[in-house]
Amino acid sequence: MARFLTIGMAASTLLVSGMTDASVSGPWMAFRYSATKVLCYVGQAKDLTGFTGPELTSKQLPQPAARWGGGGYLMPLAAGRFSALQADPGTKSALRRLGRGEILTVLLGPEETLQATVEGFVEQWGGENPQVQIGVLVRINADGLTRFQSNRDDYFLAYGGGMPSTLPAQSHQEIVGPRQVLNSFGPIGELVVVKGDEGWNVTLWRRFSGKLKPTDVTYSYGD
């Protein structure tokens, strides 16, 4: 079975961990899920019950189109199921405020944005690790669909509402390994994947004191 490797997040960000009510506007990473949707991971919870193999197989959704956008088992997150998970307060707050129909801004590049609508909630379960990633599936609105489909990138950023007034903070984590830039967003930074022997890490990097360093906007997965 696969397992998740979750990297620590600062309290000022909203992705995977360390979330607070003040940070529910993002940014989140937005992975291309299909020709019409992106997948944003917005929190995490502990799974104390787990699933059997047949349950996982029967409920499993297709994996994201983005190569580094996920692994393990991706499944719809039912309301009853979420109530059985031990989620941190930031994750609960994010899901309350990211209800179906909520409009998000998806940043395709340095100066190109489009609007998208929250369509449903998902969980990504790794099998041996009780940590469950919580995400939202977001459908690109019709007026931006052509631009989304013609865009060659698979990795974006998303915000709840307009662009935030502050940029993501520098992380104290050390990320070691070969790096590949997935998308660039001007002064906001670059999404970079670092691949290792047992998985990968996708992180937003930006310049601090002239040097490119990782921020706390990050997602990682391990085999």
Rosetta silent file (secondary structure, phi, psi, omega in degrees, C-alpha in Angstrom):
SEQUENCE: MARFLTIGMAASTLLVSGMTDASVSGPWMAFRYSATKVLCYVGQAKDLTGFTGPELTSKQLPQPAARWGGGGYLMPLAAGRFSALQADPGTKSALRRLGRGEILTVLLGPEETLQATVEGFVEQWGGENPQVQIGVLVRINADGLTRFQSNRDDYFLAYGGGMPSTLPAQSHQEIVGPRQVLNSFGPIGELVVVKGDEGWNVTLWRRFSGKLKPTDVTYSYGD
SCORE:     score description
SCORE:     0.000 S_00000001
   1 L     0.000  150.796  177.997    0.000    0.000    0.000 S_00000001
   2 L   -81.291  164.366  175.865    1.087    3.546   -0.587 S_00000001
   3 E  -137.857  152.574  178.361    1.603    6.042    2.205 S_00000001
   4 L   -92.025  143.622  173.024    1.453    9.808    2.371 S_00000001
   5 L  -115.590  105.690 -175.851    4.377   11.957    3.398 S_00000001
   6 L   -99.340  123.603 -179.484    2.970   15.221    4.683 S_00000001
   7 L   -89.215  140.214 -177.909    5.377   18.143    5.021 S_00000001
   8 L   -59.273  143.985 -178.218    4.761   20.636    7.831 S_00000001
   9 L  -120.127  146.884  174.527    2.922   23.827    6.929 S_00000001
  10 L   -73.390  155.994 -178.179    3.014   27.265    8.484 S_00000001
  11 L   -68.719  -10.675 -177.533   -0.157   28.520   10.094 S_00000001
  12 L   -90.197    1.406 -178.736   -0.393   31.290    7.499 S_00000001
  13 L  -120.060  166.424 -179.877   -1.095   28.942    4.611 S_00000001
  14 L  -129.193   81.809  173.932   -3.934   26.665    3.641 S_00000001
  15 L  -161.627  116.162  172.502   -2.669   23.467    2.105 S_00000001
  16 L    73.263  -44.626  178.755   -2.397   20.031    3.663 S_00000001
  17 L  -161.929  171.966  175.484   -1.697   21.169    7.247 S_00000001
  18 L    66.013   36.164 -172.307   -1.231   24.012    9.686 S_00000001
  19 L   -94.742  150.341  176.227   -4.353   25.859    8.592 S_00000001
  20 L  -132.724  164.638 -179.776   -6.169   28.690   10.385 S_00000001
  21 H   -58.618  -33.866 -177.365   -9.397   30.598    9.744 S_00000001
  22 H   -69.008  -12.650 -173.233   -7.363   33.603    8.603 S_00000001
  23 H  -110.551   11.363 -173.089   -5.815   31.559    5.801 S_00000001
  24 L   -70.459   -2.296  177.601   -8.834   29.994    4.142 S_00000001
  25 L   -85.861   -4.193  179.016   -8.370   32.157    1.035 S_00000001
  26 L    99.123 -164.552   10.122   -5.315   30.141   -0.024 S_00000001
  27 L   -80.940  154.178  169.282   -3.222   29.807   -1.990 S_00000001
  28 E  -114.817  154.247  166.528   -3.741   26.153   -2.717 S_00000001
  29 E   -73.404  141.919  178.059   -2.042   24.131   -5.398 S_00000001
  30 E  -122.716  108.746 -179.669   -4.442   23.336   -8.208 S_00000001
  31 E   -92.431  137.460  174.981   -3.612   20.191  -10.149 S_00000001
  32 E   -61.880  120.290  179.860   -5.245   19.558  -13.525 S_00000001
  33 L   -95.010  -41.707 -179.602   -7.722   16.795  -12.828 S_00000001
  34 L  -154.478 -167.912 -179.936   -9.417   16.530  -16.215 S_00000001
  35 L   -70.108  -13.421 -176.388  -10.240   18.637  -19.268 S_00000001
  36 L  -128.982   -1.450 -172.898  -12.724   20.654  -17.196 S_00000001
  37 E  -137.521  156.769  167.651  -11.592   20.431  -13.547 S_00000001
  38 E  -121.546  158.445  177.934   -8.734   21.032  -11.139 S_00000001
  39 E  -116.014  123.697  177.882   -8.097   19.311   -7.804 S_00000001
  40 E  -115.569  125.519  173.407   -7.068   21.403   -4.800 S_00000001
  41 E   -85.957  124.733 -172.936   -5.890   19.811   -1.560 S_00000001
  42 E  -121.482    2.654  179.316   -7.141   21.997    1.278 S_00000001
  43 E   176.536 -171.496 -179.635   -6.532   20.015    4.441 S_00000001
  44 E  -150.107  162.229  178.058   -5.960   16.750    6.207 S_00000001
  45 E  -151.941  164.138  176.064   -7.516   14.465    8.791 S_00000001
  46 E   -98.476  132.243  179.369   -6.708   11.269   10.638 S_00000001
  47 L  -100.341  113.559 -177.331   -8.519    8.130    9.572 S_00000001
  48 L   -98.657   -4.588 -176.933   -9.118    5.845   12.534 S_00000001
  49 L  -111.674  -43.817  178.512  -11.302    3.286   10.774 S_00000001
  50 L    79.413 -179.974  179.776   -9.810    2.685    7.344 S_00000001
  51 L  -129.131  155.263  170.235  -11.203    0.826    4.361 S_00000001
  52 L   -84.336  164.781  178.120  -11.069   -2.734    3.135 S_00000001
  53 H   -55.568  -48.668  178.666   -9.565   -3.505   -0.250 S_00000001
  54 H   -60.843  -36.075  178.537  -12.962   -4.031   -1.953 S_00000001
  55 H   -63.652  -44.173  179.521  -14.261   -0.747   -0.511 S_00000001
  56 H   -61.362  -45.258 -177.556  -11.304    1.165   -1.925 S_00000001
  57 H   -64.033  -41.072 -175.609  -11.686   -0.438   -5.337 S_00000001
  58 H   -73.211  -28.609 -175.666  -15.421    0.216   -5.564 S_00000001
  59 H   -98.024  -10.333 -170.030  -15.217    3.871   -4.515 S_00000001
  60 L   -63.556  134.459  174.763  -12.018    4.898   -6.274 S_00000001
  61 L   -94.125  162.927  174.544  -12.117    7.910   -8.620 S_00000001
  62 L   -61.505  148.433  177.091   -9.751    8.428  -11.579 S_00000001
  63 L   -73.513  156.858  178.180   -6.368    9.913  -10.697 S_00000001
  64 L   -59.383  150.289  175.199   -5.583   13.514  -11.694 S_00000001
  65 L   -65.157  -30.830  178.189   -4.287   14.126  -15.206 S_00000001
  66 L   -66.961  125.411 -175.086   -1.329   15.964  -13.640 S_00000001
  67 L   -55.780  -41.455 -175.334    1.484   13.445  -13.194 S_00000001
  68 L  -102.138   26.516 -174.775    2.508   14.760   -9.772 S_00000001
  69 L   -95.635    4.068  178.032   -1.041   15.541   -8.622 S_00000001
  70 L   157.705  175.126  178.835   -1.702   12.555   -6.401 S_00000001
  71 L  -165.448 -171.599 -179.795   -1.475    8.856   -5.745 S_00000001
  72 L    69.250 -140.620 -176.828   -3.058    6.211   -3.569 S_00000001
  73 E  -115.868  120.876  177.387   -6.859    6.065   -3.550 S_00000001
  74 E  -104.382  124.203 -173.887   -8.937    9.110   -4.462 S_00000001
  75 E  -138.437  154.991  173.713  -12.570    8.837   -3.380 S_00000001
  76 E   -60.353  143.357  177.968  -15.648   11.034   -2.941 S_00000001
  77 L  -102.102  105.573  179.517  -15.868   12.487    0.569 S_00000001
  78 L   -80.649  151.881 -178.605  -19.353   11.902    1.926 S_00000001
  79 H   -57.336  -42.665  179.378  -20.712   14.099    4.721 S_00000001
  80 H   -65.173  -34.539  179.072  -21.070   11.117    7.025 S_00000001
  81 H   -67.632  -42.058 -177.959  -17.541   10.016    6.291 S_00000001
  82 H   -64.175  -35.307 -179.455  -16.019   13.389    7.150 S_00000001
  83 H   -65.969  -19.142  179.963  -17.751   13.418   10.529 S_00000001
  84 L   -89.664   -8.354 -179.178  -15.907   10.173   11.357 S_00000001
  85 L   -93.053  151.121  174.733  -12.474   11.678   10.623 S_00000001
  86 E   -93.867   95.998 -177.882  -10.334   13.600   13.084 S_00000001
  87 E  -101.640  147.053  176.629   -9.709   16.842   11.188 S_00000001
  88 L   -71.926  158.885 -176.333   -7.752   19.825   12.455 S_00000001
  89 H   -56.711  -36.152 -179.497   -9.779   23.042   13.026 S_00000001
  90 H   -65.022  -38.090  178.312   -8.363   24.704    9.915 S_00000001
  91 H   -65.584  -43.715  178.887   -9.520   21.866    7.678 S_00000001
  92 H   -61.995  -41.916  179.717  -13.035   21.993    9.129 S_00000001
  93 H   -64.278  -41.980 -179.303  -13.152   25.763    8.665 S_00000001
  94 H   -61.576  -43.843 -178.454  -11.932   25.509    5.081 S_00000001
  95 H   -69.837  -32.038  175.594  -14.587   22.967    4.144 S_00000001
  96 H   -64.808  -37.848 -175.634  -17.325   25.019    5.789 S_00000001
  97 H   -90.683  -12.069  177.499  -16.333   28.050    3.727 S_00000001
  98 L  -106.464   55.983  179.946  -15.603   26.112    0.544 S_00000001
  99 L   -73.234  165.812  176.902  -19.113   24.830   -0.004 S_00000001
 100 L   -56.640  134.568 -178.259  -20.445   23.630   -3.319 S_00000001
 101 L    95.457  -10.901  177.546  -20.916   26.579   -5.646 S_00000001
 102 L   -63.869  138.191 -179.639  -18.096   28.659   -4.113 S_00000001
 103 E   -93.509  128.291  175.468  -16.145   30.588   -6.750 S_00000001
 104 E  -113.165  153.272  172.029  -12.348   30.240   -6.805 S_00000001
 105 E   -99.776  123.503  178.155   -9.757   32.141   -8.813 S_00000001
 106 E  -103.588  124.938 -179.888   -7.317   29.865  -10.647 S_00000001
 107 E   -94.603  112.485 -178.874   -3.957   31.382  -11.566 S_00000001
 108 L   -84.219  -28.987 -176.777   -2.696   29.860  -14.822 S_00000001
 109 L  -163.867 -165.399 -174.843    0.459   31.963  -15.073 S_00000001
 110 L   -55.847  -37.932 -175.280    1.984   35.308  -14.024 S_00000001
 111 L  -135.878   19.494 -177.161   -0.950   37.435  -15.202 S_00000001
 112 L  -119.765  121.489  179.220   -3.626   35.005  -16.376 S_00000001
 113 E  -128.063  161.768  171.032   -6.538   33.982  -14.190 S_00000001
 114 E  -147.997  167.787 -177.499   -9.914   32.341  -14.651 S_00000001
 115 E  -103.147  147.280 -179.894  -12.873   31.534  -12.441 S_00000001
 116 E  -144.224  159.201 -173.927  -13.924   28.082  -11.291 S_00000001
 117 E  -121.807  129.920  177.949  -16.690   26.646   -9.126 S_00000001
 118 E   -62.608  127.932 -175.435  -16.363   24.126   -6.286 S_00000001
 119 E  -110.930  -31.790 -177.383  -18.206   20.990   -7.347 S_00000001
 120 E  -174.622  172.166 -175.973  -17.495   18.378   -4.705 S_00000001
 121 E  -114.367  147.082 -179.065  -15.191   17.054   -2.002 S_00000001
 122 E  -135.697  162.030  170.552  -12.741   14.169   -2.126 S_00000001
 123 E  -127.770  146.088  177.661  -10.375   12.291    0.158 S_00000001
 124 E  -118.185  118.365 -170.411   -7.093   10.712   -0.794 S_00000001
 125 E  -115.622  130.424 -173.941   -6.252    7.672    1.251 S_00000001
 126 L   -96.377   -7.474  175.296   -2.857    6.017    1.280 S_00000001
 127 L   101.356  -73.436 -175.274   -3.632    2.711    2.909 S_00000001
 128 L   -90.148  -19.970 -176.776   -1.067    2.238    5.670 S_00000001
 129 L   -98.114  129.912 -179.172   -0.927    5.832    6.867 S_00000001
 130 L   -72.867   -3.977 -179.516   -3.894    7.137    8.907 S_00000001
 131 E   -80.513  124.377 -179.435   -3.400   10.615    7.424 S_00000001
 132 E  -111.108  130.571  176.523   -6.075   11.418    4.834 S_00000001
 133 E   -85.566  132.880 -179.857   -5.710   14.306    2.393 S_00000001
 134 E  -106.186  131.743 -177.830   -8.891   16.359    1.935 S_00000001
 135 E  -138.528  170.996  174.654   -9.514   18.072   -1.387 S_00000001
 136 E  -125.235  138.760  170.960  -12.077   19.831   -3.527 S_00000001
 137 E   -91.761  128.915 -172.716  -12.852   19.214   -7.173 S_00000001
 138 E  -124.109  123.971 -178.379  -13.338   22.537   -8.927 S_00000001
 139 E   -91.884  129.850  178.660  -14.972   22.923  -12.344 S_00000001
 140 E   -67.217  132.356  179.829  -13.619   25.628  -14.658 S_00000001
 141 L   -66.665  154.344 -172.006  -16.340   28.121  -15.582 S_00000001
 142 H   -57.695  -36.149 -175.800  -17.513   28.154  -19.204 S_00000001
 143 H   -72.078  -12.177  178.276  -15.990   31.539  -20.057 S_00000001
 144 H  -115.466    2.527 -172.117  -12.477   30.284  -19.221 S_00000001
 145 H   -64.981  -41.000 -179.874  -12.731   26.692  -20.405 S_00000001
 146 H   -62.225  -42.532  178.946  -11.112   27.233  -23.806 S_00000001
 147 H   -65.588  -38.913  178.856   -8.107   28.954  -22.233 S_00000001
 148 H   -63.827  -45.293 -177.014   -7.795   26.199  -19.641 S_00000001
 149 H   -70.879  -27.623  179.530   -7.915   23.434  -22.226 S_00000001
 150 H   -86.781  -11.490  178.632   -5.391   25.147  -24.500 S_00000001
 151 L   -74.470  132.206 -175.292   -2.964   25.764  -21.625 S_00000001
 152 L   -84.621   -9.995 -179.130   -0.132   23.241  -21.685 S_00000001
 153 L   -83.916  156.692  178.237    0.579   23.364  -17.959 S_00000001
 154 L  -118.586    1.665 -172.456   -0.967   20.991  -15.428 S_00000001
 155 E  -130.466  124.029 -172.986    0.003   22.812  -12.224 S_00000001
 156 E  -137.334 -176.868  171.941   -1.607   26.037  -11.036 S_00000001
 157 E  -121.636  152.091  179.026   -2.509   28.043   -7.946 S_00000001
 158 E  -135.952  148.038 -179.641   -6.014   28.755   -6.648 S_00000001
 159 E  -132.819  149.658  173.236   -7.450   31.327   -4.260 S_00000001
 160 L   -87.742   94.898 -174.746  -10.775   31.754   -2.540 S_00000001
 161 L   100.196 -145.679 -177.761  -11.784   35.120   -3.969 S_00000001
 162 L   -79.477  177.005  179.015   -9.250   37.677   -5.180 S_00000001
 163 L   -64.860  137.379 -179.478   -5.486   37.530   -5.010 S_00000001
 164 L   -70.248  155.572 -178.360   -4.185   37.790   -1.421 S_00000001
 165 L   -79.602  -18.269  179.146   -2.312   40.893   -0.330 S_00000001
 166 L  -118.343  149.844  179.426    0.575   38.873    1.138 S_00000001
 167 L   -92.280  158.569 -179.541    2.740   36.200   -0.472 S_00000001
 168 L   -57.847  144.055 -177.840    3.429   32.763    1.064 S_00000001
 169 L   -78.104  159.879  176.825    6.035   32.709    3.803 S_00000001
 170 E   -70.627  141.182  177.795    9.392   30.986    3.599 S_00000001
 171 L   -91.164  153.536  175.038    9.493   27.439    4.894 S_00000001
 172 L   -95.536    1.163  178.895   12.108   26.114    7.281 S_00000001
 173 L   -73.038  154.303  175.873   11.970   22.690    5.666 S_00000001
 174 L  -109.877  120.206  179.682   14.915   21.408    3.663 S_00000001
 175 L  -110.883  117.685 -174.734   14.024   19.904    0.295 S_00000001
 176 L  -117.248  136.359  176.662   16.845   17.960   -1.291 S_00000001
 177 L   139.037  170.074  178.321   16.936   16.389   -4.739 S_00000001
 178 L   -61.059  134.959 -176.970   16.741   17.167   -8.457 S_00000001
 179 E  -111.915  144.204  175.780   14.246   19.957   -9.132 S_00000001
 180 E  -133.525  125.455 -179.989   11.990   20.518  -12.127 S_00000001
 181 E   -76.301  127.750 -178.970    9.948   23.709  -12.606 S_00000001
 182 E   -97.738  -32.854  177.840    6.295   22.910  -13.362 S_00000001
 183 E  -166.530  150.967 -179.249    4.930   26.458  -13.718 S_00000001
 184 E  -120.243  143.022 -176.594    6.032   30.027  -12.987 S_00000001
 185 L  -129.698   36.467  178.279    3.932   32.843  -11.528 S_00000001
 186 H    62.515 -133.727 -177.008    6.256   35.854  -11.622 S_00000001
 187 H   -65.935  -18.066  178.148    6.899   37.384   -8.165 S_00000001
 188 H   -68.315  -32.646  176.740    4.578   34.840   -6.525 S_00000001
 189 L   130.200 -164.244 -178.192    7.085   32.115   -7.314 S_00000001
 190 E  -130.378  139.326  170.795    7.464   28.806   -9.139 S_00000001
 191 E   -85.098  125.719 -173.591    5.872   25.404   -8.607 S_00000001
 192 E  -127.997  134.651  173.238    8.712   22.893   -8.430 S_00000001
 193 E  -102.643  135.674  174.012    8.660   19.112   -8.186 S_00000001
 194 E  -117.727  118.299 -175.769   11.462   17.303   -6.372 S_00000001
 195 E  -101.381  133.606  177.928   11.544   13.581   -7.110 S_00000001
 196 E  -122.415 -175.360 -178.666   13.051   11.030   -4.760 S_00000001
 197 L   -69.617  -26.386 -174.253   13.390    7.270   -4.562 S_00000001
 198 L  -118.924   17.496  179.218   10.180    6.882   -2.548 S_00000001
 199 E   154.702 -156.725 -177.813    7.924    9.627   -3.869 S_00000001
 200 E  -150.592  165.060  179.562    7.786   13.276   -4.791 S_00000001
 201 E  -137.118  128.475  173.912    7.223   16.752   -3.437 S_00000001
 202 E  -112.994  123.136 -173.516    5.565   19.684   -5.229 S_00000001
 203 E  -138.616  146.009  171.548    6.254   23.039   -3.575 S_00000001
 204 E   -82.752  119.849  176.940    5.871   26.718   -4.363 S_00000001
 205 E  -106.766  142.122  173.264    9.339   28.293   -4.328 S_00000001
 206 E  -145.950  169.357 -173.777    9.931   32.063   -4.326 S_00000001
 207 E   -84.080  130.704  173.002   12.826   34.449   -3.810 S_00000001
 208 E  -126.442  120.048 -177.650   13.853   35.499   -0.324 S_00000001
 209 L    53.817   38.738  175.323   16.826   37.895   -0.103 S_00000001
 210 L    84.705   -5.205 -178.186   17.613   37.121   -3.743 S_00000001
 211 E  -114.074  139.667  179.299   17.658   33.336   -3.305 S_00000001
 212 E   -77.494  120.070 -177.026   14.996   30.885   -4.469 S_00000001
 213 E  -136.688  156.177 -178.453   13.676   29.002   -1.422 S_00000001
 214 E   -72.109  149.825  171.830   10.670   26.790   -0.662 S_00000001
 215 E  -104.455 -175.284  179.674    7.492   28.160    0.913 S_00000001
 216 E   -90.869   11.005  172.753    4.943   26.374    3.042 S_00000001
 217 E   -91.485  102.304 -169.186    2.614   25.786    0.087 S_00000001
 218 E  -152.751  153.577  174.103    3.476   22.167   -0.546 S_00000001
 219 E  -143.196  136.309  178.237    2.130   18.697   -1.281 S_00000001
 220 E  -139.695  155.313 -178.418    4.052   15.428   -1.112 S_00000001
 221 E  -144.055  140.007  179.170    3.381   11.791   -1.709 S_00000001
 222 E  -127.988  144.907  177.298    5.439    8.682   -0.998 S_00000001
 223 L   -83.969    0.000    0.000    5.221    5.112   -2.278 S_00000001
